[in-house]
Amino acid sequence: MFVTRQLIATCFAIIAWGSVAVAAIPKTRHEGDASIVLDLQPFTHIAYIPASADLSSLRIESIKATKVATRVRVTTDRRYCQEHSAVEPGGSMYCPRTSDESFVHAYQVTYSFRGQPVASDEYGNPNFTFSVYFRPDEMSPALRSAISSGKTKGTFAAEFFRVTTSRDSIRHVVVDSTICDGNYVDGNWTRTNPKCEDTMAYQSVARPSIYITVSVYPVTSPVETAAAGKSPALFNYSGDR
C-alpha cells in the first residue's frame, strides 16, 4: 500500500498541528468579537484534480461511515488579532479562527490517482487521494450492508459508483496592444513614424482549465440489478450541483 497525500479543494496542502500552535488559539469570547456562520456544501460529489493527473490510475480505495460538518463558524477575536498584528506584520493564522458545526452522518468515498509530484515534496511522491461524501439515503441498502460488514474493497466497491471526468474551458482576459517605435529626443519620446498611434485592447479568450473535474454518482450495482431483474440505473441520486 503506497503512501497517499490528500487532495483538498483545488490544492495540495500539508498541515502540521503543533502543540504550541494549538495552545495559542484563543478560547475565550471577548466583548466585541465578530462571529458569522456560513453554510458548507459537502455533498456535491465533485472533486478537482490537476490536469496532469493520470486518469487511467483513478481507482476507489475505501468507503467508510463518518460525520461531516454542514456549517462553519468564523470568529474574529479583535483583542487577540490586534495584539498579534502589533508583533507580527502578517498577523496570526488563527485570526480569524474557524470551527466546524452542525455535523451530520455521511459516507466518505476515497479515490486514489497518480500525478506529477508536488514541487515542495522532497520525496517526489506521485500518489494522491481525494474524497467525496454521500448522504446515507443516497447509498443503496446493499452497499450500506456491505460497508457495515467491511466488504467494500476494490472492484466490488467500484460497481456501486459511476465516475465521469471533464476539463472545462476558463475564460481569461488578455491585452492586445501595439506600441509604436521611437526614441527619446531632448528628453521627450518621439515616434519614428509620426502617424503611428499606440493602441490597447482587451480580449476574452478561452483556455483549458488546469484542473480536471471528477464527478462520482451512486448507481445500482450489477448484483442488485440481477437480484431485482432490472436494468442498471442511477440509484436515488439527489446530490447538490
Backbone as CSV, one residue per row, in Angstrom:
resi,resn,N_x,N_y,N_z,CA_x,CA_y,CA_z,C_x,C_y,C_z
1,MET,0.857,-1.202,0.000,0.000,0.000,0.000,0.880,1.234,0.000
2,PHE,0.689,2.090,-0.984,1.540,3.250,-1.076,1.044,4.352,-0.161
3,VAL,1.927,5.297,0.091,1.570,6.453,0.903,0.827,7.441,0.030
4,THR,-0.271,7.978,0.504,-1.048,8.928,-0.282,-1.036,10.287,0.370
5,ARG,-1.257,11.281,-0.453,-1.396,12.649,0.017,-2.808,13.111,-0.292
6,GLN,-3.464,13.733,0.639,-4.858,14.124,0.478,-4.984,15.393,-0.357
7,LEU,-5.824,15.320,-1.395,-6.104,16.478,-2.232,-7.324,17.179,-1.674
8,ILE,-7.163,18.423,-1.261,-8.229,19.164,-0.607,-8.567,20.409,-1.446
9,ALA,-10.038,20.439,-1.874,-10.456,21.522,-2.717,-9.714,21.489,-4.010
10,THR,-8.964,22.615,-4.351,-8.228,22.550,-5.588,-6.740,22.643,-5.411
11,CYS,-6.174,22.334,-4.189,-4.742,22.466,-3.974,-4.256,21.373,-3.054
12,PHE,-2.938,21.129,-3.093,-2.331,20.181,-2.205,-1.823,20.928,-0.996
13,ALA,-2.063,20.361,0.192,-1.601,21.042,1.400,-1.192,20.028,2.436
14,ILE,-0.128,20.324,3.150,0.299,19.528,4.285,0.226,20.430,5.494
15,ILE,-0.676,20.125,6.432,-0.897,20.983,7.580,-0.364,20.302,8.828
16,ALA,0.562,20.936,9.499,1.140,20.375,10.712,0.563,21.102,11.911
17,TRP,-0.011,20.355,12.844,-0.589,20.940,14.041,0.343,20.690,15.205
18,GLY,1.054,21.720,15.668,1.962,21.597,16.797,1.256,21.925,18.087
19,SER,1.753,21.370,19.196,1.108,21.609,20.483,1.186,23.076,20.876
20,VAL,2.274,23.742,20.491,2.407,25.157,20.828,1.393,25.989,20.057
21,ALA,1.238,25.675,18.763,0.301,26.433,17.942,-1.128,26.234,18.433
22,VAL,-1.495,25.012,18.750,-2.855,24.738,19.199,-3.136,25.475,20.494
23,ALA,-2.168,25.517,21.385,-2.357,26.196,22.665,-2.538,27.690,22.484
24,ALA,-2.091,28.218,21.333,-2.166,29.660,21.114,-3.534,30.112,20.636
25,ILE,-4.422,29.174,20.283,-5.735,29.547,19.787,-6.554,30.158,20.921
26,PRO,-7.082,31.356,20.729,-7.873,31.968,21.792,-9.160,31.194,22.014
27,LYS,-9.461,30.874,23.260,-10.637,30.094,23.583,-11.752,30.950,24.168
28,THR,-11.388,32.075,24.759,-12.346,32.891,25.483,-12.990,33.924,24.566
29,ARG,-14.320,34.024,24.657,-15.021,35.047,23.894,-14.915,36.378,24.611
30,HIS,-14.558,37.434,23.878,-14.454,38.769,24.447,-15.559,39.665,23.890
31,GLU,-15.879,40.711,24.616,-16.862,41.661,24.132,-16.348,42.318,22.854
32,GLY,-17.182,42.362,21.858,-16.786,42.963,20.588,-16.318,41.945,19.565
33,ASP,-16.242,40.655,19.935,-15.876,39.620,18.973,-16.911,39.566,17.856
34,ALA,-16.454,39.370,16.635,-17.344,39.253,15.484,-17.416,37.801,15.062
35,SER,-18.624,37.276,14.881,-18.793,35.875,14.542,-19.887,35.723,13.498
36,ILE,-19.604,34.938,12.447,-20.602,34.635,11.422,-20.600,33.139,11.162
37,VAL,-21.744,32.622,10.715,-21.881,31.200,10.409,-22.158,31.056,8.917
38,LEU,-21.363,30.230,8.245,-21.505,30.014,6.806,-21.927,28.579,6.528
39,ASP,-22.789,28.401,5.534,-23.211,27.061,5.131,-22.153,26.415,4.252
40,LEU,-21.910,25.134,4.475,-20.997,24.362,3.644,-21.807,23.470,2.704
41,GLN,-21.166,22.996,1.663,-21.815,22.104,0.693,-20.980,20.840,0.545
42,PRO,-21.031,19.933,1.525,-20.156,18.750,1.468,-20.633,17.654,0.515
43,PHE,-21.883,17.769,0.001,-22.440,16.675,-0.798,-22.536,17.012,-2.286
44,THR,-21.531,17.678,-2.810,-21.516,17.996,-4.242,-21.114,16.795,-5.087
45,HIS,-20.398,15.824,-4.473,-19.910,14.627,-5.172,-18.900,14.981,-6.262
46,ILE,-18.246,16.118,-6.114,-17.298,16.592,-7.123,-15.948,16.864,-6.476
47,ALA,-14.888,16.539,-7.207,-13.529,16.859,-6.766,-12.764,17.401,-7.965
48,TYR,-11.708,18.158,-7.687,-10.871,18.729,-8.750,-9.453,18.219,-8.575
49,ILE,-8.904,17.666,-9.644,-7.543,17.158,-9.620,-6.749,17.823,-10.743
50,PRO,-5.424,17.872,-10.630,-4.623,18.543,-11.664,-4.820,17.926,-13.049
51,ALA,-4.740,18.767,-14.071,-4.909,18.288,-15.444,-3.817,17.296,-15.841
52,SER,-2.700,17.308,-15.124,-1.602,16.384,-15.429,-1.810,15.001,-14.812
53,ALA,-2.913,14.795,-14.097,-3.158,13.510,-13.440,-3.338,12.395,-14.469
54,ASP,-2.913,11.200,-14.111,-3.086,10.017,-14.956,-4.461,9.425,-14.655
55,LEU,-5.444,9.687,-15.530,-6.813,9.246,-15.278,-6.958,7.728,-15.316
56,SER,-6.048,7.059,-15.997,-6.123,5.593,-16.043,-5.773,4.975,-14.697
57,SER,-5.161,5.755,-13.811,-4.787,5.239,-12.493,-5.866,5.494,-11.442
58,LEU,-6.951,6.168,-11.836,-8.009,6.520,-10.893,-8.747,5.271,-10.432
59,ARG,-8.758,5.023,-9.119,-9.448,3.850,-8.582,-9.920,4.113,-7.159
60,ILE,-10.966,3.398,-6.776,-11.530,3.556,-5.449,-10.642,2.877,-4.416
61,GLU,-10.465,3.520,-3.272,-9.619,2.990,-2.203,-10.425,2.511,-1.003
62,SER,-11.427,3.294,-0.601,-12.174,2.914,0.598,-13.509,3.624,0.657
63,ILE,-14.424,3.033,1.431,-15.707,3.644,1.755,-15.904,3.469,3.250
64,LYS,-16.269,4.532,3.933,-16.475,4.410,5.370,-17.539,5.388,5.850
65,ALA,-18.213,5.002,6.931,-19.192,5.884,7.553,-18.457,6.939,8.372
66,THR,-18.955,8.173,8.339,-18.303,9.259,9.051,-19.327,10.343,9.350
67,LYS,-18.875,11.478,9.826,-19.713,12.650,10.008,-19.018,13.835,9.355
68,VAL,-19.798,14.689,8.726,-19.230,15.877,8.084,-19.966,17.121,8.568
69,ALA,-19.256,18.223,8.594,-19.839,19.482,9.009,-20.628,20.101,7.865
70,THR,-21.752,20.707,8.185,-22.548,21.409,7.176,-22.505,22.925,7.367
71,ARG,-21.841,23.367,8.453,-21.678,24.790,8.697,-20.301,25.043,9.304
72,VAL,-19.806,26.261,9.117,-18.538,26.666,9.723,-18.731,28.042,10.360
73,ARG,-18.245,28.181,11.586,-18.327,29.459,12.285,-16.982,30.167,12.173
74,VAL,-17.007,31.408,11.732,-15.805,32.219,11.593,-15.857,33.320,12.660
75,THR,-14.893,33.295,13.578,-14.886,34.232,14.696,-13.616,35.064,14.675
76,THR,-13.789,36.357,14.779,-12.661,37.278,14.861,-12.549,37.815,16.279
77,ASP,-11.499,37.400,16.976,-11.217,37.905,18.318,-10.401,39.186,18.148
78,ARG,-11.068,40.328,18.272,-10.422,41.596,17.952,-9.216,41.874,18.849
79,ARG,-9.339,41.570,20.141,-8.225,41.823,21.052,-7.026,40.962,20.667
80,TYR,-7.269,39.690,20.413,-6.200,38.756,20.033,-5.549,39.202,18.722
81,CYS,-6.366,39.591,17.737,-5.839,39.984,16.436,-5.002,41.257,16.526
82,GLN,-5.469,42.209,17.319,-4.727,43.457,17.467,-3.383,43.223,18.140
83,GLU,-3.366,42.359,19.160,-2.115,42.075,19.859,-1.098,41.433,18.933
84,HIS,-1.531,40.480,18.114,-0.594,39.770,17.245,-0.217,40.576,16.013
85,SER,-1.096,41.457,15.542,-0.737,42.279,14.386,0.336,43.292,14.762
86,ALA,0.388,43.645,16.059,1.416,44.573,16.516,2.778,43.903,16.608
87,VAL,2.789,42.580,16.809,4.042,41.825,16.943,4.479,41.228,15.613
88,GLU,3.501,40.656,14.893,3.788,40.017,13.609,3.069,40.773,12.497
89,PRO,3.804,41.319,11.528,3.158,42.073,10.442,2.108,41.263,9.693
90,GLY,2.362,39.961,9.582,1.413,39.105,8.862,0.235,38.667,9.699
91,GLY,0.243,39.015,10.995,-0.846,38.608,11.866,-0.747,37.144,12.248
92,SER,-1.832,36.605,12.774,-1.878,35.219,13.226,-2.741,34.386,12.292
93,MET,-2.353,33.102,12.109,-3.147,32.195,11.282,-4.497,31.895,11.920
94,TYR,-4.659,32.235,13.196,-5.918,32.000,13.895,-6.765,33.272,13.968
95,CYS,-6.485,34.228,13.130,-7.243,35.471,13.111,-7.751,35.722,11.687
96,PRO,-9.008,35.421,11.385,-9.975,34.849,12.317,-9.777,33.338,12.472
97,ARG,-10.442,32.754,13.463,-10.392,31.309,13.654,-11.714,30.710,13.201
98,THR,-11.656,29.456,12.789,-12.854,28.779,12.290,-13.117,27.515,13.083
99,SER,-14.375,27.147,13.174,-14.766,25.906,13.844,-15.960,25.310,13.113
100,ASP,-15.909,24.013,12.863,-16.989,23.326,12.155,-18.169,23.088,13.092
101,GLU,-19.369,23.110,12.504,-20.590,22.909,13.283,-21.598,22.092,12.485
102,SER,-22.672,21.691,13.153,-23.814,21.002,12.536,-23.363,19.768,11.750
103,PHE,-22.779,18.812,12.461,-22.311,17.582,11.833,-23.485,16.655,11.523
104,VAL,-23.401,15.978,10.395,-24.425,15.005,10.001,-23.741,13.716,9.570
105,HIS,-24.493,12.619,9.608,-23.958,11.326,9.179,-23.748,11.325,7.665
106,ALA,-22.679,10.695,7.230,-22.353,10.647,5.808,-21.467,9.442,5.529
107,TYR,-21.266,9.170,4.239,-20.325,8.142,3.811,-19.218,8.816,3.004
108,GLN,-17.980,8.506,3.370,-16.816,9.065,2.686,-16.273,8.034,1.708
109,VAL,-16.218,8.424,0.436,-15.681,7.551,-0.613,-14.363,8.145,-1.078
110,THR,-13.286,7.399,-0.915,-11.940,7.895,-1.223,-11.391,7.213,-2.472
111,TYR,-10.850,8.031,-3.376,-10.218,7.543,-4.607,-8.736,7.916,-4.594
112,SER,-7.951,7.141,-5.311,-6.530,7.443,-5.462,-6.214,7.642,-6.941
113,PHE,-5.136,8.348,-7.202,-4.669,8.538,-8.569,-3.192,8.909,-8.530
114,ARG,-2.558,8.818,-9.681,-1.149,9.184,-9.805,-1.043,10.473,-10.614
115,GLY,-0.077,11.304,-10.220,0.115,12.571,-10.915,1.529,13.079,-10.719
116,GLN,1.754,14.293,-11.169,3.072,14.896,-11.021,3.319,15.221,-9.552
117,PRO,4.477,14.859,-9.011,4.779,15.170,-7.608,4.728,16.668,-7.338
118,VAL,4.343,17.015,-6.129,4.329,18.417,-5.723,5.769,18.905,-5.598
119,ALA,6.027,20.111,-6.076,7.391,20.645,-6.087,8.002,20.695,-4.690
120,SER,7.173,20.908,-3.676,7.675,21.017,-2.307,7.909,19.659,-1.646
121,ASP,7.545,18.567,-2.331,7.709,17.230,-1.761,9.114,16.716,-2.068
122,GLU,9.951,16.647,-1.058,11.328,16.211,-1.271,11.435,14.746,-1.677
123,TYR,10.382,13.960,-1.417,10.411,12.533,-1.774,9.846,12.275,-3.172
124,GLY,9.222,13.276,-3.780,8.697,13.115,-5.134,7.592,12.093,-5.235
125,ASN,6.718,12.039,-4.231,5.639,11.054,-4.205,4.580,11.378,-5.259
126,PRO,4.295,10.468,-6.205,3.323,10.747,-7.263,1.911,10.254,-6.930
127,ASN,1.688,9.754,-5.723,0.403,9.169,-5.351,-0.424,10.146,-4.519
128,PHE,-1.710,10.293,-4.900,-2.586,11.242,-4.234,-3.960,10.631,-4.026
129,THR,-4.757,11.233,-3.149,-6.126,10.798,-2.927,-7.055,12.001,-2.854
130,PHE,-8.328,11.762,-3.088,-9.364,12.749,-2.829,-10.600,12.001,-2.340
131,SER,-11.491,12.720,-1.671,-12.693,12.102,-1.125,-13.935,12.897,-1.516
132,VAL,-15.037,12.175,-1.710,-16.348,12.780,-1.907,-17.281,12.186,-0.860
133,TYR,-18.381,12.892,-0.585,-19.261,12.478,0.510,-20.695,12.305,0.018
134,PHE,-21.377,11.307,0.615,-22.756,10.999,0.253,-23.623,10.937,1.500
135,ARG,-24.871,11.361,1.344,-25.841,11.185,2.415,-26.199,9.699,2.522
136,PRO,-26.584,9.232,3.691,-26.948,7.812,3.835,-28.054,7.376,2.877
137,ASP,-29.044,8.256,2.633,-30.152,7.850,1.762,-29.768,7.839,0.280
138,GLU,-28.555,8.267,-0.047,-28.078,8.200,-1.429,-27.393,6.867,-1.718
139,MET,-27.143,6.088,-0.684,-26.475,4.800,-0.841,-27.518,3.683,-0.800
140,SER,-27.362,2.702,-1.667,-28.322,1.608,-1.707,-28.225,0.755,-0.444
141,PRO,-29.309,0.069,-0.059,-29.268,-0.813,1.111,-28.173,-1.872,1.016
142,ALA,-27.947,-2.381,-0.205,-26.914,-3.410,-0.391,-25.532,-2.847,-0.093
143,LEU,-25.284,-1.606,-0.515,-23.980,-1.004,-0.272,-23.800,-0.687,1.201
144,ARG,-24.839,-0.176,1.850,-24.740,0.115,3.273,-24.475,-1.161,4.072
145,SER,-25.099,-2.255,3.649,-24.869,-3.531,4.313,-23.435,-4.004,4.105
146,ALA,-22.911,-3.806,2.889,-21.536,-4.216,2.596,-20.541,-3.395,3.394
147,ILE,-20.838,-2.097,3.558,-19.950,-1.230,4.335,-19.920,-1.683,5.790
148,SER,-21.088,-2.020,6.328,-21.169,-2.459,7.724,-20.394,-3.750,7.960
149,SER,-20.372,-4.608,6.936,-19.675,-5.891,7.085,-18.226,-5.831,6.646
150,GLY,-17.775,-4.647,6.177,-16.381,-4.483,5.768,-16.052,-5.084,4.421
151,LYS,-17.064,-5.282,3.555,-16.836,-5.908,2.256,-16.891,-4.877,1.126
152,THR,-16.168,-3.801,1.283,-16.167,-2.745,0.252,-14.742,-2.501,-0.223
153,LYS,-14.196,-3.436,-0.915,-12.832,-3.330,-1.419,-12.803,-3.468,-2.937
154,GLY,-11.889,-2.728,-3.561,-11.576,-2.897,-4.978,-12.769,-2.859,-5.914
155,THR,-12.837,-3.856,-6.818,-13.831,-3.888,-7.882,-15.246,-3.931,-7.338
156,PHE,-15.455,-4.648,-6.245,-16.798,-4.751,-5.680,-17.345,-3.368,-5.324
157,ALA,-16.541,-2.553,-4.659,-16.978,-1.216,-4.269,-17.185,-0.328,-5.485
158,ALA,-16.313,-0.466,-6.504,-16.400,0.381,-7.692,-17.700,0.166,-8.450
159,GLU,-18.309,-1.023,-8.327,-19.542,-1.317,-9.052,-20.722,-0.470,-8.582
160,PHE,-20.617,0.140,-7.421,-21.709,0.940,-6.880,-21.621,2.409,-7.276
161,PHE,-20.593,2.770,-8.061,-20.408,4.171,-8.426,-20.033,4.311,-9.893
162,ARG,-20.457,5.431,-10.465,-20.035,5.782,-11.825,-19.228,7.067,-11.743
163,VAL,-18.056,7.062,-12.354,-17.153,8.214,-12.310,-17.053,8.836,-13.696
164,THR,-17.246,10.136,-13.772,-17.069,10.860,-15.031,-16.039,11.969,-14.823
165,THR,-15.329,12.290,-15.878,-14.320,13.359,-15.810,-14.541,14.339,-16.952
166,SER,-14.207,15.584,-16.697,-14.320,16.618,-17.731,-13.304,17.713,-17.452
167,ARG,-12.925,18.389,-18.496,-11.984,19.505,-18.371,-12.606,20.728,-19.029
168,ASP,-13.028,21.664,-18.219,-13.716,22.844,-18.724,-12.737,23.859,-19.301
169,SER,-13.307,24.797,-20.030,-12.527,25.929,-20.535,-12.768,27.125,-19.623
170,ILE,-11.714,27.833,-19.327,-11.795,29.016,-18.484,-11.482,30.247,-19.337
171,ARG,-12.306,31.260,-19.201,-12.090,32.474,-19.984,-11.106,33.393,-19.263
172,HIS,-10.140,33.898,-20.004,-9.127,34.802,-19.484,-9.155,36.095,-20.288
173,VAL,-8.821,37.179,-19.624,-8.731,38.477,-20.302,-7.269,38.738,-20.635
174,VAL,-6.994,38.978,-21.904,-5.628,39.252,-22.345,-5.582,40.649,-22.964
175,VAL,-4.400,41.222,-22.969,-4.203,42.566,-23.523,-3.580,42.452,-24.907
176,ASP,-4.236,43.072,-25.879,-3.719,43.137,-27.247,-3.309,44.587,-27.494
177,SER,-2.013,44.818,-27.562,-1.541,46.196,-27.666,-0.535,46.364,-28.801
178,THR,-0.457,47.582,-29.280,0.528,47.968,-30.297,1.278,49.191,-29.776
179,ILE,2.591,49.066,-29.635,3.425,50.158,-29.148,4.306,50.643,-30.299
180,CYS,4.182,51.896,-30.607,4.942,52.456,-31.728,6.427,52.585,-31.379
181,ASP,7.264,52.317,-32.355,8.703,52.508,-32.187,9.024,53.998,-32.065
182,GLY,10.127,54.285,-31.386,10.539,55.679,-31.256,11.813,55.814,-30.452
183,ASN,12.189,57.035,-30.179,13.395,57.325,-29.407,13.168,58.585,-28.572
184,TYR,14.009,58.724,-27.550,13.959,59.946,-26.749,14.788,61.031,-27.439
185,VAL,14.165,62.151,-27.672,14.843,63.306,-28.270,14.684,64.478,-27.314
186,ASP,15.801,64.931,-26.773,15.780,66.034,-25.792,14.862,65.725,-24.622
187,GLY,14.899,64.442,-24.213,14.108,64.035,-23.051,12.664,63.713,-23.351
188,ASN,12.236,63.851,-24.601,10.853,63.554,-24.979,10.796,62.340,-25.899
189,TRP,9.789,61.489,-25.694,9.619,60.315,-26.554,9.048,60.753,-27.888
190,THR,9.769,60.426,-28.957,9.354,60.818,-30.295,9.197,59.576,-31.154
191,ARG,8.006,59.426,-31.760,7.736,58.253,-32.585,8.562,58.301,-33.869
192,THR,9.046,57.135,-34.275,9.770,57.048,-35.543,8.853,57.383,-36.694
193,ASN,7.625,56.841,-36.632,6.607,57.161,-37.634,5.590,58.091,-36.981
194,PRO,5.563,59.334,-37.344,4.657,60.309,-36.710,3.188,59.922,-36.803
195,LYS,2.834,59.103,-37.795,1.431,58.725,-37.986,1.035,57.498,-37.155
196,CYS,2.023,56.870,-36.566,1.727,55.676,-35.759,1.054,56.081,-34.449
197,GLU,0.085,55.300,-34.012,-0.611,55.556,-32.755,-0.604,54.291,-31.889
198,ASP,-0.295,54.477,-30.609,-0.336,53.353,-29.675,-1.785,52.914,-29.462
199,THR,-1.997,51.609,-29.435,-3.345,51.082,-29.207,-3.301,50.019,-28.124
200,MET,-4.390,49.882,-27.405,-4.505,48.848,-26.374,-5.952,48.379,-26.322
201,ALA,-6.138,47.058,-26.389,-7.486,46.484,-26.347,-7.467,45.236,-25.475
202,TYR,-8.599,44.946,-24.870,-8.735,43.761,-24.024,-9.597,42.728,-24.739
203,GLN,-9.132,41.486,-24.716,-9.872,40.406,-25.361,-10.099,39.273,-24.370
204,SER,-11.224,38.592,-24.528,-11.540,37.430,-23.699,-11.291,36.168,-24.509
205,VAL,-10.411,35.316,-24.013,-10.072,34.080,-24.726,-10.313,32.884,-23.814
206,ALA,-10.642,31.751,-24.413,-10.904,30.520,-23.657,-9.660,29.639,-23.665
207,ARG,-9.286,29.173,-22.472,-8.152,28.271,-22.343,-8.548,27.086,-21.477
208,PRO,-7.962,25.915,-21.721,-8.305,24.747,-20.908,-7.972,24.986,-19.436
209,SER,-8.841,24.537,-18.553,-8.605,24.666,-17.123,-7.384,23.844,-16.718
210,ILE,-6.717,24.262,-15.648,-5.570,23.493,-15.142,-6.035,22.355,-14.240
211,TYR,-7.364,22.208,-14.101,-7.916,21.135,-13.273,-8.898,20.283,-14.068
212,ILE,-9.007,19.034,-13.668,-9.994,18.114,-14.208,-11.090,17.946,-13.162
213,THR,-12.342,18.040,-13.591,-13.478,17.856,-12.693,-13.839,16.377,-12.656
214,VAL,-13.842,15.794,-11.463,-14.211,14.388,-11.283,-15.561,14.347,-10.567
215,SER,-16.558,13.744,-11.198,-17.890,13.608,-10.610,-18.152,12.141,-10.305
216,VAL,-18.653,11.873,-9.119,-18.921,10.497,-8.683,-20.408,10.359,-8.406
217,TYR,-21.071,9.371,-9.064,-22.503,9.161,-8.905,-22.768,7.761,-8.350
218,PRO,-23.702,7.635,-7.413,-24.094,6.290,-6.962,-24.968,5.628,-8.026
219,VAL,-24.754,4.358,-8.273,-25.539,3.616,-9.264,-25.971,2.282,-8.679
220,THR,-26.893,1.633,-9.358,-27.306,0.295,-8.977,-26.260,-0.693,-9.469
221,SER,-25.709,-1.505,-8.586,-24.648,-2.446,-8.963,-25.225,-3.601,-9.769
222,PRO,-24.385,-4.306,-10.548,-24.846,-5.477,-11.292,-25.484,-6.536,-10.391
223,VAL,-24.978,-6.670,-9.164,-25.542,-7.643,-8.233,-26.977,-7.286,-7.889
224,GLU,-27.208,-5.996,-7.607,-28.562,-5.548,-7.297,-29.476,-5.670,-8.515
225,THR,-28.920,-5.371,-9.700,-29.706,-5.457,-10.921,-30.164,-6.881,-11.176
226,ALA,-29.249,-7.828,-11.004,-29.597,-9.231,-11.217,-30.651,-9.687,-10.228
227,ALA,-30.529,-9.199,-9.003,-31.479,-9.602,-7.973,-32.857,-9.016,-8.211
228,ALA,-32.896,-7.798,-8.726,-34.171,-7.132,-8.941,-34.740,-7.370,-10.334
229,GLY,-33.896,-7.902,-11.247,-34.341,-8.172,-12.600,-34.656,-6.932,-13.394
230,LYS,-33.786,-5.929,-13.245,-33.999,-4.695,-13.980,-32.674,-4.190,-14.517
231,SER,-32.714,-3.168,-15.376,-31.510,-2.613,-15.988,-30.822,-1.681,-15.013
232,PRO,-29.473,-1.567,-15.116,-28.746,-0.636,-14.250,-29.273,0.784,-14.420
233,ALA,-29.376,1.490,-13.328,-29.859,2.872,-13.364,-29.270,3.622,-12.207
234,LEU,-29.272,4.910,-12.317,-28.799,5.738,-11.211,-29.682,5.497,-10.012
235,PHE,-29.075,5.288,-8.857,-29.835,4.995,-7.651,-30.046,6.247,-6.813
236,ASN,-31.260,6.726,-6.779,-31.644,7.756,-5.808,-30.653,8.894,-5.731
237,TYR,-30.185,9.382,-6.870,-29.193,10.441,-6.842,-29.864,11.785,-6.628
238,SER,-29.490,12.468,-5.571,-30.071,13.783,-5.283,-29.003,14.738,-4.824
239,GLY,-27.794,14.613,-5.386,-26.669,15.438,-4.953,-26.841,16.896,-5.335
240,ASP,-26.216,17.785,-4.566,-26.229,19.211,-4.858,-25.287,19.476,-6.024
241,ARG,-25.690,20.245,-6.973,-24.816,20.609,-8.087,-24.644,22.095,-8.131
